[in-house]
Amino acid sequence: MFAPQIKIPATYMRGGTSKGVFFKLDDLPEAAQKPGSARDKLLLRVIGSPDPYGKHTDGMGGATSSTSKAVILSKSSKADHDVHYIFGQIAIDKPFIDWSGNCGNLSAAVGSFAISNGLVANDRIPQNGICTVRIWQGNIGKTIIAHVPITNGEVQETGDFVLDGVTFPAAEVQIEFVNPAADAGEGGGAMFPTGNVVDELDVPGIGSIKATLINAGIPTIFINAADIGYHGTELQDAINGDAAALQRFETIRAYGALKMGLINEVEQASVRQHTPKVAFVAPPQEYKSSSGKTVPATDIDLLVRALSMGKLHHAMMGTAAVAIGTAAAIPGTLVNLAAGGEAREAVRFGHPSGTLKVGAAAEKVDGEWTVTKAIMSRSARVLMEGWVRVPGDYF
């Protein structure tokens, strides 16, 4: 006799250029309401991982790092915050969920979900206007503020805001990442874990390459495209179809993680797939995006390509965009130099799907760089809501 399926209330949402399955904490089975094996097994089964076929045919995942995600939300018990949420990046081919970081793209959907699901007090929701949702991101211990448009007392999802990497326009949601590098904890808690804006990173099989190692938004390793044989205009197929290239990037990521103090041994990088990110940068030049649209060099300040979960991202992770904006604001980083080396409070960069603008306010305090906030615009909408079903004895 096989156990029947159970059904769990859930919402399938797009946030920025990602999508995932959203849950209220108290809607989960009791065993999955706390961190641990039961929760991980449940979410893996919801997404359809591990899948040796790499398709997620038997789950809600989309078989890419951008679409294999889960979010759990509850009311916040923290002062001056409305909602608490945690994010799980779910591996496609392994029984593994990485809880070590945040998803900046899905952060854009958290405010909307919280409003629609009773996690924000009614007196904080205007009949028409903007609802400011104060979010506590539990994975990284940071505050995020979402500015969600409201029409007739409900979340406004439709609009004319166009986000490269997303097919259809929607309503604009502005996201503020407050003190994204403060009290980072990992890597010594500093924005630059080594104390340098540029380091020499020794990577076996590759040699010594320049790298900016930064803890802002998400731990990120920036390298120059030219130093590893690229132009910065590459699209996904140029990287993801090259197994040797992917292995080189993973090696760079592992040794960068070690130098940042995120791991104690290189081998530990394999069980920490979500962080750090690795990205390569280059000065602006014209290229064709994945949609076939020409991006003129005059429309951007620099080029950035970033890898997530071992593959080149189709656009840009939101948390990595925070790292890009922060690094661009600090003189001497590889990001800042690729953008021309000038002081700036905002940067527009080219990614595989088009362009994105992100702002950051950085300053030097007692000889160390700090960033007070980073701001970007995203959009979000509900794709489906109801219940997901999983075998009742799976977790």
LOTOR-354730 format. One record per residue (C-alpha): residue number from 1; residue in three letters; chain; x, y, z. Coordinates in steps of 0.25 Angstrom, whole numbers, padded with zeros to 4 digits, always signed. Each point is the difference from the previous one (the first is absolute). Layout:
N
R   resi   resn   chain      xx      yy      zz
R    NUM    Ala       A       X       Y       Z
...
# end
This chain:
395
R   resi   resn   chain      xx      yy      zz
R      1    Met       A   +0000   +0000   +0000
R      2    Phe       A   +0006   +0013   -0004
R      3    Ala       A   -0003   +0013   +0008
R      4    Pro       A   -0010   +0010   -0008
R      5    Gln       A   +0005   +0014   -0003
R      6    Ile       A   -0002   +0011   +0009
R      7    Lys       A   -0003   +0015   -0005
R      8    Ile       A   +0007   +0012   +0006
R      9    Pro       A   -0005   +0014   -0003
R     10    Ala       A   +0010   +0007   -0009
R     11    Thr       A   +0002   +0011   -0010
R     12    Tyr       A   +0009   +0000   -0012
R     13    Met       A   +0006   +0014   -0003
R     14    Arg       A   +0009   +0007   -0009
R     15    Gly       A   +0009   +0010   +0007
R     16    Gly       A   +0010   +0008   -0009
R     17    Thr       A   +0006   -0010   -0010
R     18    Ser       A   -0002   -0012   +0010
R     19    Lys       A   -0012   -0008   +0004
R     20    Gly       A   -0003   -0010   +0011
R     21    Val       A   -0010   -0006   +0010
R     22    Phe       A   -0004   +0008   +0011
R     23    Phe       A   -0006   -0005   +0014
R     24    Lys       A   -0005   +0006   +0013
R     25    Leu       A   +0008   -0007   +0011
R     26    Asp       A   -0013   -0005   +0007
R     27    Asp       A   -0006   -0006   -0012
R     28    Leu       A   +0012   -0010   -0001
R     29    Pro       A   -0002   -0014   +0007
R     30    Glu       A   +0005   +0001   +0014
R     31    Ala       A   +0013   -0008   -0002
R     32    Ala       A   +0004   +0010   -0011
R     33    Gln       A   -0003   +0013   +0008
R     34    Lys       A   +0014   -0001   +0006
R     35    Pro       A   +0013   -0001   -0007
R     36    Gly       A   +0005   -0014   -0003
R     37    Ser       A   -0001   -0012   -0008
R     38    Ala       A   -0015   -0001   -0001
R     39    Arg       A   -0001   +0015   -0005
R     40    Asp       A   +0011   -0003   -0010
R     41    Lys       A   -0006   -0013   -0005
R     42    Leu       A   -0014   +0007   -0002
R     43    Leu       A   +0006   +0011   -0008
R     44    Leu       A   +0008   -0009   -0008
R     45    Arg       A   -0012   -0008   -0004
R     46    Val       A   -0008   +0012   -0003
R     47    Ile       A   +0010   +0005   -0010
R     48    Gly       A   +0003   -0014   -0005
R     49    Ser       A   +0015   -0001   +0004
R     50    Pro       A   +0009   -0007   -0001
R     51    Asp       A   -0003   -0003   -0015
R     52    Pro       A   +0011   -0008   -0007
R     53    Tyr       A   -0007   +0004   -0013
R     54    Gly       A   +0001   +0015   +0003
R     55    Lys       A   -0014   +0004   -0004
R     56    His       A   -0008   +0001   +0013
R     57    Thr       A   -0012   -0008   -0007
R     58    Asp       A   -0005   -0005   +0013
R     59    Gly       A   +0000   +0013   +0007
R     60    Met       A   -0002   +0015   +0000
R     61    Gly       A   +0014   +0004   -0003
R     62    Gly       A   +0005   +0005   -0013
R     63    Ala       A   +0013   -0007   -0001
R     64    Thr       A   +0008   +0012   +0001
R     65    Ser       A   +0006   +0007   +0012
R     66    Ser       A   -0010   +0012   -0003
R     67    Thr       A   -0012   -0009   +0001
R     68    Ser       A   +0004   -0010   +0011
R     69    Lys       A   -0003   +0008   +0012
R     70    Ala       A   -0009   +0000   +0013
R     71    Val       A   -0004   +0011   +0009
R     72    Ile       A   -0006   -0002   +0014
R     73    Leu       A   -0007   +0012   +0007
R     74    Ser       A   -0006   +0004   +0013
R     75    Lys       A   -0003   +0012   +0008
R     76    Ser       A   +0012   +0007   +0006
R     77    Ser       A   +0003   +0000   +0015
R     78    Lys       A   +0011   +0010   -0002
R     79    Ala       A   -0003   +0015   +0003
R     80    Asp       A   -0003   +0009   -0012
R     81    His       A   -0002   -0012   -0009
R     82    Asp       A   -0012   -0006   -0006
R     83    Val       A   +0004   -0013   -0006
R     84    His       A   +0011   -0010   +0002
R     85    Tyr       A   +0004   -0009   -0012
R     86    Ile       A   +0011   -0010   -0003
R     87    Phe       A   +0004   -0005   -0014
R     88    Gly       A   +0005   -0014   -0005
R     89    Gln       A   +0008   -0001   -0012
R     90    Ile       A   -0003   -0015   -0005
R     91    Ala       A   +0010   -0008   -0007
R     92    Ile       A   -0005   -0006   -0013
R     93    Asp       A   +0008   -0013   +0000
R     94    Lys       A   +0003   -0002   +0014
R     95    Pro       A   -0008   -0002   +0013
R     96    Phe       A   +0005   +0014   +0005
R     97    Ile       A   -0006   +0013   +0004
R     98    Asp       A   +0009   +0012   +0003
R     99    Trp       A   -0005   +0009   +0011
R    100    Ser       A   +0013   +0009   +0000
R    101    Gly       A   -0005   +0012   -0008
R    102    Asn       A   -0012   +0008   -0005
R    103    Cys       A   -0006   +0001   -0013
R    104    Gly       A   -0001   +0015   -0004
R    105    Asn       A   -0010   -0002   -0011
R    106    Leu       A   -0010   -0008   +0008
R    107    Ser       A   +0001   +0011   +0011
R    108    Ala       A   -0008   +0008   -0010
R    109    Ala       A   -0012   -0010   +0002
R    110    Val       A   +0001   -0001   +0015
R    111    Gly       A   -0007   +0013   +0003
R    112    Ser       A   -0011   -0003   -0010
R    113    Phe       A   -0002   -0014   +0006
R    114    Ala       A   +0000   +0006   +0014
R    115    Ile       A   -0011   +0010   -0003
R    116    Ser       A   -0009   -0010   -0007
R    117    Asn       A   +0002   -0011   +0011
R    118    Gly       A   -0003   +0008   +0012
R    119    Leu       A   +0014   +0002   +0005
R    120    Val       A   +0000   +0015   +0000
R    121    Ala       A   -0010   +0008   +0009
R    122    Asn       A   -0012   +0006   -0007
R    123    Asp       A   +0003   +0014   +0006
R    124    Arg       A   +0013   -0001   -0008
R    125    Ile       A   -0006   -0002   -0013
R    126    Pro       A   -0006   +0012   -0007
R    127    Gln       A   -0012   +0000   -0009
R    128    Asn       A   +0008   +0005   -0011
R    129    Gly       A   +0015   +0004   -0001
R    130    Ile       A   +0012   -0007   +0005
R    131    Cys       A   +0001   -0010   +0011
R    132    Thr       A   +0014   +0000   +0007
R    133    Val       A   +0002   -0015   +0005
R    134    Arg       A   +0012   -0001   +0010
R    135    Ile       A   +0006   -0014   -0003
R    136    Trp       A   +0010   -0008   +0009
R    137    Gln       A   +0008   -0009   -0008
R    138    Gly       A   +0003   -0012   +0009
R    139    Asn       A   +0011   -0007   -0008
R    140    Ile       A   +0009   +0012   +0000
R    141    Gly       A   -0006   +0008   +0012
R    142    Lys       A   -0002   +0013   -0009
R    143    Thr       A   -0012   +0010   -0001
R    144    Ile       A   -0006   +0002   -0014
R    145    Ile       A   -0011   +0010   -0003
R    146    Ala       A   -0010   -0003   -0011
R    147    His       A   -0008   +0012   -0006
R    148    Val       A   -0012   -0007   -0005
R    149    Pro       A   -0011   +0007   -0009
R    150    Ile       A   -0014   -0002   +0006
R    151    Thr       A   -0013   +0003   -0008
R    152    Asn       A   -0014   -0001   +0007
R    153    Gly       A   +0007   -0006   +0012
R    154    Glu       A   +0006   -0012   -0008
R    155    Val       A   +0014   -0002   -0006
R    156    Gln       A   +0001   +0006   -0014
R    157    Glu       A   +0008   -0010   -0008
R    158    Thr       A   -0003   +0005   -0014
R    159    Gly       A   +0007   +0012   -0006
R    160    Asp       A   +0010   +0005   -0011
R    161    Phe       A   +0013   -0002   +0008
R    162    Val       A   +0010   -0008   -0009
R    163    Leu       A   +0011   -0009   +0006
R    164    Asp       A   +0010   -0006   -0010
R    165    Gly       A   -0001   -0015   +0002
R    166    Val       A   -0015   +0000   +0002
R    167    Thr       A   -0009   -0002   -0012
R    168    Phe       A   -0012   +0009   +0004
R    169    Pro       A   -0001   +0014   +0007
R    170    Ala       A   -0005   +0001   +0014
R    171    Ala       A   -0002   +0009   +0012
R    172    Glu       A   +0014   +0006   +0005
R    173    Val       A   +0004   -0004   +0014
R    174    Gln       A   +0012   +0008   +0006
R    175    Ile       A   +0008   -0008   +0010
R    176    Glu       A   +0010   +0005   +0010
R    177    Phe       A   +0011   -0008   +0006
R    178    Val       A   +0003   +0007   +0013
R    179    Asn       A   +0015   -0001   +0005
R    180    Pro       A   +0002   -0012   -0009
R    181    Ala       A   +0014   -0002   +0004
R    182    Ala       A   -0001   +0003   +0015
R    183    Asp       A   +0002   -0011   +0010
R    184    Ala       A   +0002   -0010   -0011
R    185    Gly       A   +0006   -0010   +0010
R    186    Glu       A   +0006   -0009   -0011
R    187    Gly       A   +0014   +0004   -0004
R    188    Gly       A   +0003   +0008   +0012
R    189    Gly       A   -0012   +0008   -0001
R    190    Ala       A   +0006   +0011   -0009
R    191    Met       A   -0004   +0004   -0014
R    192    Phe       A   +0014   -0003   -0005
R    193    Pro       A   +0004   -0013   +0008
R    194    Thr       A   +0014   +0001   -0004
R    195    Gly       A   +0001   +0015   +0003
R    196    Asn       A   +0003   +0003   -0015
R    197    Val       A   -0008   +0005   -0011
R    198    Val       A   +0008   -0009   -0010
R    199    Asp       A   +0007   -0012   +0004
R    200    Glu       A   +0009   -0010   -0008
R    201    Leu       A   -0007   -0013   +0000
R    202    Asp       A   +0008   -0012   -0002
R    203    Val       A   -0008   -0011   -0007
R    204    Pro       A   +0007   -0014   -0004
R    205    Gly       A   -0001   -0002   -0015
R    206    Ile       A   -0003   +0015   -0003
R    207    Gly       A   +0011   +0007   +0007
R    208    Ser       A   -0001   +0014   +0008
R    209    Ile       A   -0011   +0009   -0004
R    210    Lys       A   -0005   +0013   +0005
R    211    Ala       A   -0013   -0001   +0008
R    212    Thr       A   -0009   +0009   +0008
R    213    Leu       A   -0006   -0008   +0012
R    214    Ile       A   -0012   +0007   +0006
R    215    Asn       A   -0011   -0003   +0010
R    216    Ala       A   -0012   +0009   -0004
R    217    Gly       A   -0013   -0006   -0004
R    218    Ile       A   +0006   -0013   -0001
R    219    Pro       A   +0015   -0005   +0001
R    220    Thr       A   +0005   +0002   -0015
R    221    Ile       A   +0014   -0002   -0007
R    222    Phe       A   +0002   +0010   -0011
R    223    Ile       A   +0011   -0003   -0011
R    224    Asn       A   +0003   +0007   -0013
R    225    Ala       A   -0006   -0007   -0012
R    226    Ala       A   +0013   +0003   -0008
R    227    Asp       A   +0009   -0007   +0011
R    228    Ile       A   -0008   -0013   -0003
R    229    Gly       A   -0001   +0001   -0015
R    230    Tyr       A   -0014   +0006   -0001
R    231    His       A   -0006   +0013   -0005
R    232    Gly       A   -0011   +0002   +0009
R    233    Thr       A   -0010   -0001   -0011
R    234    Glu       A   -0002   -0015   +0001
R    235    Leu       A   -0014   -0006   +0001
R    236    Gln       A   -0004   -0013   +0007
R    237    Asp       A   +0003   -0010   -0011
R    238    Ala       A   +0015   +0005   -0001
R    239    Ile       A   +0002   -0003   +0015
R    240    Asn       A   -0010   -0011   +0003
R    241    Gly       A   +0003   -0009   -0012
R    242    Asp       A   +0015   +0000   +0004
R    243    Ala       A   +0002   -0010   +0011
R    244    Ala       A   +0015   +0004   +0002
R    245    Ala       A   -0004   +0014   +0002
R    246    Leu       A   -0010   -0003   +0010
R    247    Gln       A   +0010   -0008   +0008
R    248    Arg       A   +0010   +0012   -0001
R    249    Phe       A   -0011   +0009   +0006
R    250    Glu       A   -0003   -0010   +0011
R    251    Thr       A   +0015   -0001   +0003
R    252    Ile       A   +0001   +0016   +0001
R    253    Arg       A   -0013   +0000   +0008
R    254    Ala       A   +0006   -0010   +0010
R    255    Tyr       A   +0013   +0007   +0002
R    256    Gly       A   -0007   +0013   +0001
R    257    Ala       A   -0009   -0005   +0011
R    258    Leu       A   +0012   -0005   +0007
R    259    Lys       A   +0007   +0013   +0000
R    260    Met       A   -0012   +0007   +0004
R    261    Gly       A   -0001   -0009   +0013
R    262    Leu       A   -0013   -0006   -0004
R    263    Ile       A   +0005   -0014   +0000
R    264    Asn       A   +0012   -0006   +0007
R    265    Glu       A   +0004   -0010   -0011
R    266    Val       A   -0002   +0001   -0015
R    267    Glu       A   -0008   -0013   +0000
R    268    Gln       A   -0011   +0006   +0008
R    269    Ala       A   -0004   +0009   -0012
R    270    Ser       A   -0007   -0012   -0006
R    271    Val       A   -0011   +0001   +0011
R    272    Arg       A   -0001   +0015   +0000
R    273    Gln       A   -0005   +0002   -0014
R    274    His       A   -0008   +0012   +0001
R    275    Thr       A   +0011   +0009   +0006
R    276    Pro       A   +0009   +0006   -0003
R    277    Lys       A   -0003   +0004   -0014
R    278    Val       A   +0011   +0002   -0011
R    279    Ala       A   -0002   +0011   -0011
R    280    Phe       A   +0009   +0006   -0011
R    281    Val       A   +0000   +0014   -0004
R    282    Ala       A   +0005   +0009   -0012
R    283    Pro       A   -0001   +0014   -0005
R    284    Pro       A   -0013   +0003   -0008
R    285    Gln       A   -0001   -0005   -0014
R    286    Glu       A   -0012   -0002   -0010
R    287    Tyr       A   -0006   -0014   +0000
R    288    Lys       A   -0012   -0008   -0003
R    289    Ser       A   -0009   -0005   +0012
R    290    Ser       A   -0006   -0013   +0001
R    291    Ser       A   -0013   +0005   -0006
R    292    Gly       A   +0008   +0006   -0012
R    293    Lys       A   -0001   +0014   +0004
R    294    Thr       A   +0012   +0008   -0002
R    295    Val       A   +0006   +0007   +0012
R    296    Pro       A   +0008   +0012   -0004
R    297    Ala       A   +0013   +0003   +0008
R    298    Thr       A   -0006   +0014   +0003
R    299    Asp       A   -0011   -0006   +0008
R    300    Ile       A   +0008   -0007   +0010
R    301    Asp       A   +0012   +0003   +0010
R    302    Leu       A   +0006   -0014   -0001
R    303    Leu       A   -0003   -0014   -0003
R    304    Val       A   -0002   -0011   +0011
R    305    Arg       A   -0003   -0015   -0002
R    306    Ala       A   -0002   -0008   +0013
R    307    Leu       A   -0001   -0015   +0003
R    308    Ser       A   -0011   -0006   +0009
R    309    Met       A   +0000   -0015   +0005
R    310    Gly       A   +0011   -0003   -0010
R    311    Lys       A   -0006   +0006   -0013
R    312    Leu       A   +0000   +0014   -0006
R    313    His       A   -0013   +0007   +0004
R    314    His       A   -0009   +0005   -0011
R    315    Ala       A   -0001   +0014   +0006
R    316    Met       A   +0005   +0004   +0014
R    317    Met       A   -0003   -0005   +0014
R    318    Gly       A   -0005   +0012   +0008
R    319    Thr       A   +0009   -0002   +0011
R    320    Ala       A   +0012   +0000   -0009
R    321    Ala       A   -0005   +0013   -0006
R    322    Val       A   +0001   +0005   +0014
R    323    Ala       A   +0014   -0004   +0000
R    324    Ile       A   +0003   +0006   -0014
R    325    Gly       A   -0007   +0013   +0005
R    326    Thr       A   +0008   +0001   +0012
R    327    Ala       A   +0014   -0004   -0006
R    328    Ala       A   -0003   +0010   -0011
R    329    Ala       A   -0001   +0011   +0010
R    330    Ile       A   +0013   -0003   +0007
R    331    Pro       A   +0013   +0005   -0007
R    332    Gly       A   +0010   -0010   -0005
R    333    Thr       A   -0009   -0013   +0000
R    334    Leu       A   +0000   -0007   -0013
R    335    Val       A   -0014   +0003   -0002
R    336    Asn       A   +0003   +0015   +0002
R    337    Leu       A   +0012   +0000   -0009
R    338    Ala       A   -0008   -0008   -0011
R    339    Ala       A   -0011   +0012   +0001
R    340    Gly       A   +0011   +0010   -0002
R    341    Gly       A   +0006   +0002   +0013
R    342    Glu       A   -0009   +0012   +0004
R    343    Ala       A   -0008   +0002   +0013
R    344    Arg       A   -0014   -0003   -0002
R    345    Glu       A   -0013   -0003   +0008
R    346    Ala       A   -0007   -0008   -0011
R    347    Val       A   +0005   -0009   -0011
R    348    Arg       A   -0007   -0006   -0013
R    349    Phe       A   +0006   -0013   -0004
R    350    Gly       A   -0002   -0010   -0011
R    351    His       A   -0004   -0014   +0002
R    352    Pro       A   -0004   -0011   -0009
R    353    Ser       A   -0015   +0004   -0001
R    354    Gly       A   +0003   +0015   -0001
R    355    Thr       A   +0003   +0011   +0011
R    356    Leu       A   -0003   +0003   +0014
R    357    Lys       A   +0002   +0012   +0009
R    358    Val       A   +0004   -0001   +0014
R    359    Gly       A   +0003   +0011   +0010
R    360    Ala       A   +0009   -0001   +0013
R    361    Ala       A   +0004   +0010   +0010
R    362    Ala       A   +0014   -0003   +0005
R    363    Glu       A   +0009   +0007   +0010
R    364    Lys       A   +0013   -0002   +0007
R    365    Val       A   -0001   +0000   +0015
R    366    Asp       A   +0012   -0001   +0009
R    367    Gly       A   +0008   -0005   -0012
R    368    Glu       A   -0010   -0011   -0004
R    369    Trp       A   -0010   +0000   -0011
R    370    Thr       A   -0014   -0001   +0003
R    371    Val       A   -0013   +0001   -0008
R    372    Thr       A   -0013   +0005   +0006
R    373    Lys       A   -0010   -0005   -0010
R    374    Ala       A   -0001   -0005   -0014
R    375    Ile       A   -0012   +0003   -0009
R    376    Met       A   -0006   -0007   -0012
R    377    Ser       A   -0013   -0002   -0007
R    378    Arg       A   -0007   -0013   -0003
R    379    Ser       A   -0014   -0006   -0003
R    380    Ala       A   -0007   -0011   +0006
R    381    Arg       A   -0013   -0008   -0002
R    382    Val       A   -0008   -0012   +0004
R    383    Leu       A   +0000   -0011   -0011
R    384    Met       A   -0008   -0010   +0007
R    385    Glu       A   -0006   -0002   +0014
R    386    Gly       A   -0007   -0012   +0007
R    387    Trp       A   +0007   -0012   +0005
R    388    Val       A   +0012   -0009   -0003
R    389    Arg       A   +0000   -0015   +0002
R    390    Val       A   +0010   -0009   +0005
R    391    Pro       A   +0000   -0015   +0004
R    392    Gly       A   -0004   +0000   +0015
R    393    Asp       A   +0012   -0009   +0004
R    394    Tyr       A   +0011   +0007   -0007
R    395    Phe       A   +0005   +0009   +0011
# end
